[in-house]
Amino acid sequence: MTRSVLSLLGVAAMIAFGFGVWLFLSHDDDPLPPKADAVVVLAGSDARLPTALDLVDHGVAKTLVVSTDDRSNDADRYALCHGPKPKSYQLVCREASPFSTRGEARMIAALVAANHWRSIVVVSSRYHLYRAGLLIRRCTTIDVALRGTDADPWWRKTIAIPLEYAKLIRAETFQRGC
């Protein structure tokens, strides 16, 4: 009896993980708007900032919003936000409160309202796009295009799947608002 229950749980876990790979890792990038008001890079992986900078360098938007985290080890993000201001685009560095994706969604909504933006491009890790898009769209009604980075190591993606499940369940059950 115990062996069959464990086998069933193992199969269920493998199916859930496989579905998580599809849900969290195979999210395609949204089409870019002709001109966005801002590119927003969410805190977390240091692989996100280069993608956001590339989008700004290619003229997707003239404003780059960097979600900062003083606890981060992202030296490039820190240097960008605390160094000389760039001349080719407007730089906005903010720390979300609370420091979470939900806090970042609220921060984005406040910036959208203050600046009267109509469209943004949000950059995050591929595994994070589904939930980040869900939370940001709860807080604002503007056009949001999601851009994912795939530069995270395999082990981070593997760990991210069950964590994203847990965070998604929390967002869909206990924290449904903005």
N, C-alpha and C positions, 0 to 999 in steps of 0.2 A: 504493500500500500504506500509506504513512504517513498519508495523508489519510483513508483509511477507518478506520484504527486510532484516529486522533484524533477522528473523528466518532463512532465507537462509544464511546470514553471520555467524550465530551461528553454523549451520550445517557444513558450509565450514571450519570454525575454528576447529571444533571437528575432521573433517576428516584430516585436515592438522596436527593437534596435534597427531592424531593416527598414521599417516604416519611418523611423526617425532619420535615417540616412536620406531617404527620399524627401521628407518634409523639410529638414533643416539644411542639408548639404546640396540639394539639387535645385535650389531657388535661383532662377535665372535673373539676370539684371533687368530692371525695367528700362524701357526706351527712355533716352534722355530727352528732356524738353529742348526746344530750339535755343532758348535762353532761360536759365534759372536765376532766381534772385540770390540764391546762396547755395554753397556746397557745405554740408554739415558733416564733420567726421566725429563719430562717437568714440568715447574713451574705451580703452581696453588694449587690444593687440597693437604693437608698434608697426604692424604691417598695414594698418589702415591709413595713416597719414600720407604716405607716398601716393596712394591712389587718389586721395582728395586733392593733393597738390597737383597731380597730373591733370585732373579735371579742370582745376582753376587755370593752370598754365595753357590748356587748350581752349580757354574762353567760354567754358560752360557757365560760369558765373563770375562776378567781380567781387564777391564777398566769400570769405572762408570762415566758417564758424568751427572752432576747435573746442571740443568738450575736454576739459582738463581734469587731471587727477594728480594731486601732489604726491600721492602714494605710488604713482606709476614709476616705472623704470624706463620710460620712453624719453631718452635724452633729446631726440629730435623735436618732439612735441614741446618739451620744456624750453629748449633753445628758441624755437619759433615764437612761443608766447612771451618769453622773457627777454628776447634779444631785440635788435633793431626792427622796426616795423617795415614790412615790405612796401615797395612803392607801386607795384603793378596791380595790387588788389587790396581790398579792405580786410583786415584781420580782426576777428572777434574771438576772444578766448574767455570761456566761462566754465565754472565748475557747477555741475548740477547738484541740486539739493532736493531730496536726498540723493546720494551718489548711487544711482541705479538707472536702468533703462527708462523706468517710469519717470524718474527725476529729469532725465535728459529730454523726454517727450514734453514735459511741462516747460522746461527751459526753452525748447524749440518753439512751443506755442507762444510763450511770452515774447520771444524775438520776432516771430511772425507778426504778432499783433502790433508791436512797437514800430516795426519797419514797414508794415503793410505789404509784406511779401505775398506773392501768389503761387510761387513754385520753388521747391528746394530739391536738392539731390542729397541723399543721406548715404554715407559710406560707413560700412561696418564689416565685420567678418561674415562670410557667407552663412555660417551656421546661425548667426544672430539676426539675419534679415527678416525672417518670418515674424518673430515676436516684436522686433523693433518697429517694423512697419505697422503692425497691429496697434501698438501703444501710441505711436506718433499720430496715426490717423484717428485715434480716439480723442486726441487733444486739439486737433486742428483740421480744418476742412480744405486746406490748400492742396495743390497737386504735389505729391511726394513720389519721387523716383528713387528706387533703392539700388545701390551699387555694392557688390560684395567683393571682398578680397579672399583669395584662396591661399595666401602665403603662410597661414598658420601651420605648424607641424601636425602630422597625423595624430599624435597622441592628444593634442589639444582638441582636435575635432572629435576624437573618440570620447573624451571626457565630456565634451560640450553637449552631446546628444541627450544623455539622461538629465543633465542640468537644465537644458532648454525645455525638456518635457516638464520638469518640476516647475519651472518659472512660468511656462505657458499655462499649466493647470492653475497655478495661483492667479495669473492674470485673467483667466476665464471664469474663475469661481469667486475668489475673495476680493479681488481688486479690479472690478469691472470698469470703474470710472477712469478719468484722466489722472 
